[in-house]
Amino acid sequence: MVSQMRHSQPGRIIWTWRMGDSSSSSCEVIRDGLRLLEEDQQRRQAVIDGLRGEIERGRRSGKPKPAAEVLDRLERKYSKMAKERAK
């Protein structure tokens, strides 16, 4: 039987394989490794597809506003709220 341990390092995951049973073959280890790579690739693709969907949704949401306009409005709003709380 092949067992695996997952070690996290910033930005990546390292898999350590241990042969727990002498009946495990190299082919099994390679097959398991390839399966894990495939699963990882599918998870990444799902994330990418989700991000692409969000980008498209944003594009269809209407005409964009200039960032300065939005930030000025938020600054006025929160300055007003802070002044009201100080009273």
Residue pairs with C-beta under 8 A, 6 or more apart in sequence:
1 20
1 21
1 24
2 17
2 18
2 19
2 20
2 24
2 28
2 29
2 32
3 17
3 18
3 20
4 15
4 16
4 17
4 18
4 32
4 36
5 15
5 16
5 18
6 13
6 14
6 15
7 13
7 14
7 15
7 16
8 14
15 33
15 36
17 29
17 32
17 33
19 29
